[in-house]
Amino acid sequence: MSSPITARRVSHQSAGNFNPAKVDMDRLRAYRYGRVQEQLRASDCAAVLLNDPVNIRYATDTRNMTVWLLHNPGRYCLVPAEGPAVLFDYPNRNCLAIPPRIPEISEVRLATSYSFQFVAEHAEPVCRQWAREIRDLVSSLMGSSAKRLAIDRADHEGVDALRAQGFILVEGQRLLELARSVKSPEEIACMRHSLAVCDIGIQRMRDALRPGITETALWAELHHANITHGGEWIETRLLSSGPRTNPWFQEASDRVIEAGDLVSFDTDLVGPYGYCSDVSRTFLCGEGRATGQQQSLYALAVEQVQYNCSLLRPGLTFRDYTRAAWPIPARFDTLNYGCVAHGVGMIDEWPGIGLDLSDPFLMDGVFEPGMTICVESYIGEPGGSEGVKFEEQVLITETGYEILSKFPLEQKLQ
């Protein structure tokens, strides 16, 4: 087991010590593709139709305009239960000019998008054409009797059209979440590299933090480091200062940070290789001393995370983890973070482990070696002047756990 590093300055060049050549990309891709196909066979599905760019990236290690395609459906992939995938890229012929040369993809075609943005009043016939294309492809790959098709994301037009082609549709996001939940050594190496880049960004923020800087200007330092070092995007804007740290979930604003303010943030950074670094820290702005209240809030947040990390081990059920978790003092319970921990991989993932055993929708499951988990805390009370956000990213090992996030605690708040 390991515990958080309490004192270390992170160099702006520390990620340069990581050698990308140490990641066997062929092995990485084969593992992930195999995990998807295992889930398909376990659910007796002929194939899965992937529309979510993150799921496509996981299964095929290909990307194209990821954030844009998160809200503009125009790229999808069919992964059969046996054999290589067929990728349907953005419907512009330039996207066929440099096809991905990886064994998990047999062919690249242009997508047929029936989104209003692409085809306007012609959506209905184009949608029917799209469904026929999917039916023909599944039949050619898995036989004409193949009917069970998993799909991770679909609108009602697409669902109706696929069912009209005789498909029995299966909820595919569940299958992808389960596939993604256990990481290979190559995935963990990618995650360590992403976290090293995240550390560089956090250190840039720490160095830039001074009275007079705005929240958004401070937040830009994290983006700068991520993009400079091969990262991809940041999923949220969760940085707040002073009175805006309570309650949590306030986005970065143009507020000017003042001396003595707490500054809390949650990185949600999708870094190199497409892996997420989801780390939260709280800083104190300026050269002055922290107040007793600030130190108390910080100590409780760190205690909660370290205590809940210490419980982690393979074989522990999610419910038993909730049962044994650090008891949140009553005055902070109203504004608690909302979960004990959650999965993380390319983005935040399954499971989401709740705080309340009486919740009828509390998830079932067991921690396995290779799972990566973010352990969460927010400590703030209703009407309080400030709050503290803290979070560590953790690997479940064969014997316990390893804390992957390395950025040190804030000395001025201890």
C-alpha positions in Angstrom: 0.0 0.0 0.0 1.0 3.6 -0.3 0.0 6.9 1.2 -0.1 10.5 -0.3 3.1 12.3 -0.8 3.1 15.2 1.7 6.0 17.4 0.4 7.5 17.6 -3.1 7.7 20.3 -5.7 6.8 19.1 -9.2 9.1 20.3 -12.0 7.6 21.7 -15.1 9.7 19.1 -17.0 8.9 16.0 -14.9 6.7 14.4 -17.6 9.7 14.5 -19.9 11.1 11.6 -17.8 8.4 9.3 -19.1 9.3 7.3 -22.2 6.2 6.7 -24.4 8.1 3.9 -26.1 7.6 1.8 -22.9 3.9 1.5 -23.7 3.3 -1.4 -26.0 0.5 0.1 -28.1 -0.3 -3.1 -29.9 -0.7 -5.0 -26.7 -2.8 -2.1 -25.3 -5.1 -2.2 -28.2 -5.5 -5.9 -28.3 -6.4 -6.0 -24.6 -9.0 -3.3 -24.9 -10.6 -4.8 -28.0 -10.6 -8.2 -26.4 -12.4 -6.9 -23.3 -15.2 -5.5 -25.5 -15.6 -8.7 -27.4 -15.6 -10.7 -24.1 -18.6 -8.6 -22.9 -20.4 -9.2 -26.2 -20.0 -12.9 -26.1 -21.0 -13.0 -22.4 -24.2 -11.1 -23.3 -24.9 -13.2 -26.4 -24.6 -10.1 -28.7 -23.6 -10.3 -32.3 -22.0 -6.9 -32.2 -22.0 -3.5 -30.6 -22.6 -0.3 -32.4 -20.6 2.5 -30.8 -21.4 6.1 -31.1 -19.8 7.6 -28.1 -16.3 8.9 -29.1 -14.8 7.7 -25.8 -16.1 4.1 -26.4 -14.8 4.2 -30.0 -11.4 5.4 -28.7 -11.3 2.6 -26.1 -12.2 -0.1 -28.6 -10.2 1.0 -31.6 -7.7 3.6 -30.3 -8.9 6.0 -33.0 -10.1 9.6 -32.6 -11.4 12.4 -34.8 -12.8 15.7 -33.5 -13.7 14.0 -30.2 -15.4 16.9 -28.4 -17.3 18.1 -31.5 -18.6 14.6 -32.2 -19.7 14.3 -28.6 -22.7 16.4 -29.5 -22.8 16.0 -33.3 -23.5 12.4 -34.2 -21.4 11.7 -37.3 -18.9 8.9 -36.5 -19.6 5.4 -35.3 -18.0 1.9 -35.2 -19.4 -1.6 -35.4 -17.5 -4.1 -33.3 -18.5 -7.7 -33.9 -18.3 -10.5 -31.3 -15.6 -12.1 -33.5 -13.2 -10.5 -35.9 -12.1 -6.9 -36.6 -14.3 -3.8 -36.5 -15.6 -1.6 -39.2 -15.2 2.1 -38.5 -17.5 4.7 -40.0 -15.6 8.0 -39.9 -16.9 11.6 -40.2 -18.7 11.9 -43.6 -16.0 13.8 -45.5 -13.8 11.9 -48.0 -10.7 13.5 -46.6 -11.2 11.2 -43.6 -10.5 8.2 -45.8 -7.2 9.6 -47.0 -5.1 8.2 -44.1 -6.8 5.1 -42.7 -5.8 3.7 -39.4 -3.5 0.7 -39.8 -4.3 -1.4 -36.8 -5.4 -5.0 -36.9 -8.6 -4.3 -34.8 -10.1 -2.4 -37.8 -10.7 -4.2 -41.1 -12.3 -1.3 -43.0 -13.1 2.4 -42.8 -16.2 3.8 -44.4 -17.9 7.2 -44.4 -20.6 7.6 -41.8 -24.3 7.9 -42.9 -25.5 10.6 -40.5 -29.2 11.3 -40.3 -28.8 14.2 -37.9 -30.8 17.3 -38.7 -27.6 19.3 -39.0 -26.4 17.0 -41.9 -29.7 16.2 -43.7 -32.5 18.5 -42.4 -35.9 17.4 -43.7 -34.4 14.2 -45.3 -33.7 12.7 -41.8 -36.3 9.9 -42.0 -35.2 8.3 -45.3 -31.6 8.7 -44.5 -32.2 7.0 -41.1 -33.8 4.1 -42.8 -30.8 3.8 -45.2 -28.4 3.9 -42.2 -30.3 1.1 -40.4 -30.2 -1.0 -43.6 -26.5 -0.5 -43.9 -26.0 -1.7 -40.3 -28.3 -4.7 -40.9 -26.3 -5.7 -44.1 -23.0 -5.3 -42.3 -24.0 -7.4 -39.2 -25.4 -10.1 -41.5 -22.2 -10.1 -43.6 -20.0 -10.4 -40.5 -22.0 -12.6 -38.1 -24.7 -14.2 -40.3 -28.2 -13.3 -41.4 -29.7 -14.8 -38.2 -27.7 -12.4 -35.9 -30.3 -10.3 -34.1 -28.9 -9.2 -30.7 -27.2 -5.8 -31.3 -25.8 -3.8 -28.4 -25.7 0.0 -28.8 -24.2 2.6 -26.5 -26.2 5.7 -27.6 -29.2 6.2 -29.8 -32.1 8.5 -30.4 -35.6 7.3 -30.9 -35.4 7.5 -34.7 -32.4 5.3 -34.8 -33.9 2.8 -32.3 -37.1 2.5 -34.3 -35.2 2.1 -37.6 -32.9 -0.7 -36.2 -35.8 -2.5 -34.7 -37.6 -2.3 -38.0 -34.6 -4.2 -39.4 -35.3 -7.0 -37.0 -32.7 -6.2 -34.4 -33.1 -7.0 -30.7 -31.4 -4.0 -29.0 -29.2 -4.5 -25.9 -28.0 -1.6 -23.7 -24.4 -1.3 -24.8 -23.0 1.3 -22.4 -23.2 -1.2 -19.6 -21.1 -3.6 -21.6 -18.5 -0.9 -22.4 -18.3 0.3 -18.8 -17.7 -3.2 -17.5 -15.1 -3.8 -20.2 -13.3 -0.5 -19.4 -13.3 -1.1 -15.6 -10.2 -3.4 -15.3 -7.1 -1.8 -16.7 -4.1 -3.6 -18.2 -0.5 -2.8 -17.2 -0.2 -0.8 -20.5 -3.3 1.3 -19.5 -1.9 2.0 -16.1 1.4 3.2 -17.8 -0.7 5.5 -19.9 -2.6 6.8 -16.8 0.7 7.4 -15.0 1.9 9.5 -17.9 -1.4 11.5 -17.9 -1.0 12.0 -14.2 2.6 13.2 -14.6 1.3 15.8 -17.1 -1.5 16.8 -14.8 1.1 17.3 -12.0 2.9 19.8 -14.3 -0.3 21.7 -14.8 -1.1 21.7 -11.1 2.4 23.0 -10.4 1.9 25.8 -13.0 -1.3 26.7 -11.2 0.5 26.7 -7.8 3.3 28.9 -9.2 0.8 31.3 -10.9 -1.5 31.7 -7.8 -1.2 35.2 -6.4 -3.5 37.9 -5.3 -5.0 39.6 -8.3 -5.2 36.6 -10.7 -8.6 35.6 -11.9 -10.0 32.1 -11.5 -10.1 31.6 -15.3 -6.5 32.8 -15.8 -5.4 30.3 -13.1 -7.4 27.5 -14.7 -5.8 28.3 -18.1 -2.4 27.1 -16.7 -3.8 23.5 -16.5 -5.0 23.6 -20.0 -1.7 25.0 -21.2 0.3 22.1 -19.6 -2.1 19.5 -20.9 -2.1 20.5 -24.5 1.7 21.3 -24.5 2.4 17.7 -23.3 0.1 15.8 -25.7 -3.1 15.9 -23.7 -6.5 16.2 -25.2 -9.2 18.2 -23.3 -10.6 19.0 -19.8 -14.1 17.9 -19.1 -15.2 20.5 -16.6 -14.3 24.0 -15.3 -14.4 23.2 -11.6 -12.2 25.8 -10.0 -13.5 28.3 -7.4 -12.0 30.6 -4.8 -12.9 32.2 -1.5 -16.6 32.3 -0.8 -17.3 30.5 -4.2 -15.7 27.3 -2.8 -18.9 26.8 -0.8 -21.0 25.1 -2.0 -19.0 22.9 -4.4 -19.7 22.5 -8.2 -19.2 26.2 -9.1 -17.4 26.8 -12.4 -14.3 29.0 -12.8 -15.3 32.7 -13.2 -13.7 36.0 -13.7 -13.6 36.5 -9.9 -10.3 38.1 -8.8 -8.6 35.8 -6.2 -7.6 37.6 -3.0 -4.9 37.0 -0.4 -6.1 34.5 2.2 -8.6 32.8 -0.1 -8.9 29.1 -0.4 -8.7 27.9 -4.1 -10.2 24.5 -4.8 -10.3 22.7 -8.1 -11.0 19.3 -9.8 -8.7 18.6 -12.8 -11.0 16.2 -14.8 -8.1 16.3 -17.3 -8.1 13.9 -20.3 -4.4 13.7 -21.0 -2.0 11.9 -23.2 -3.2 8.6 -24.7 -6.8 9.7 -23.8 -6.5 8.8 -20.1 -8.1 10.8 -17.4 -6.4 12.4 -14.5 -9.1 13.3 -12.0 -7.4 14.9 -9.0 -8.6 17.6 -6.6 -6.5 19.9 -4.5 -7.0 23.0 -2.4 -4.5 25.8 -2.2 -4.2 28.9 0.0 -3.5 32.2 -1.9 -0.8 34.6 -0.6 2.0 34.4 1.9 -0.2 34.7 5.0 -1.1 32.0 7.5 -4.2 29.9 7.1 -7.0 30.5 9.6 -7.9 27.8 12.1 -11.1 27.2 10.3 -9.3 26.7 7.0 -6.9 24.3 8.5 -9.7 22.3 10.2 -11.7 22.0 6.9 -8.6 20.9 5.1 -7.6 18.3 7.7 -11.0 16.8 7.6 -11.0 16.5 3.8 -7.6 14.8 3.8 -8.6 12.5 6.7 -11.7 11.4 4.8 -9.8 10.6 1.6 -6.9 8.9 3.4 -9.2 6.8 5.6 -11.4 5.7 2.7 -8.2 4.9 0.6 -7.0 2.7 3.5 -10.1 0.5 3.2 -9.5 -0.4 -0.5 -8.6 -4.0 -1.3 -9.5 -6.6 -4.0 -12.6 -8.6 -3.1 -14.2 -5.8 -1.1 -17.8 -5.2 -2.2 -19.0 -1.7 -3.0 -21.7 -2.0 -0.3 -19.2 -3.0 2.4 -17.0 -0.1 1.3 -19.9 2.3 1.8 -20.7 0.7 5.2 -17.1 1.1 6.4 -16.5 4.5 5.0 -15.4 7.5 7.1 -18.4 8.9 8.9 -19.1 12.5 7.7 -19.7 14.9 10.6 -23.4 15.9 10.6 -22.7 19.6 10.0 -21.0 18.7 6.7 -23.4 16.0 5.5 -25.8 18.3 3.7 -23.2 19.5 1.3 -21.2 16.3 1.0 -19.7 15.4 -2.4 -22.3 12.8 -3.2 -20.3 9.6 -3.4 -17.4 7.9 -1.6 -15.6 7.1 -4.8 -16.0 6.4 -8.5 -14.2 4.6 -11.3 -11.9 6.4 -13.7 -10.2 5.5 -16.9 -10.5 7.4 -20.1 -13.1 9.5 -18.3 -15.0 9.1 -15.1 -16.4 5.5 -15.2 -18.4 2.9 -13.4 -18.7 2.3 -10.5 -20.2 5.3 -8.7 -20.1 4.3 -5.0 -22.7 6.0 -2.9 -22.6 7.2 0.7 -26.0 6.0 1.8 -26.7 2.3 2.4 -30.5 3.0 2.4 -30.3 4.2 -1.2 -32.4 1.7 -3.2 -30.2 2.3 -6.2 -26.9 1.7 -4.5 -24.6 -0.2 -6.9 -23.5 -3.8 -6.5 -20.0 -4.9 -7.4 -16.6 -6.0 -6.1 -13.2 -4.2 -6.4 -10.8 -6.1 -8.6 -7.1 -5.8 -9.2 -6.6 -3.4 -12.1 -9.5 -1.1 -11.3 -8.7 2.6 -10.9 -10.8 4.6 -8.5 -11.1 8.2 -7.5 -11.7 8.7 -3.7 -13.6 11.9 -3.1 -14.2 14.5 -0.4 -15.8 17.9 -0.1 -15.9 19.5 3.3 -18.1 22.5 3.7 -21.2 23.3 5.7 -24.4 25.3 4.8 -23.7 29.0 5.3 -20.0 28.4 5.7 -17.6 30.9 4.3 -15.4 28.4 2.4 -15.1 24.7 1.6 -12.3 22.2 0.7 -12.2 19.8 -2.2 -9.8 16.9 -2.1 -9.5 13.7 -4.3 -6.9 11.0 -5.0 -6.7 8.6 -7.9 -6.0 5.1 -6.8 -5.1 1.7 -8.3 -6.5 -1.5 -6.8 -3.6 -4.0 -6.7 -3.4 -7.7 -6.0 -2.9 -7.0 -2.3 -4.4 -3.6 -1.6 -4.0 -0.2 -3.3 -1.6 2.3 -4.7 -2.2 6.0 -4.8 -1.4 7.1 -8.3 -1.9 10.9 -7.9 1.4 12.3 -6.6 0.9 16.1 -6.2 1.7 17.0 -2.6 -0.6 18.3 0.1 -0.7 22.1 0.7 1.8 22.8 3.5 0.3 26.1 4.4 -3.0 24.4 5.3 -1.5 21.8 7.6 
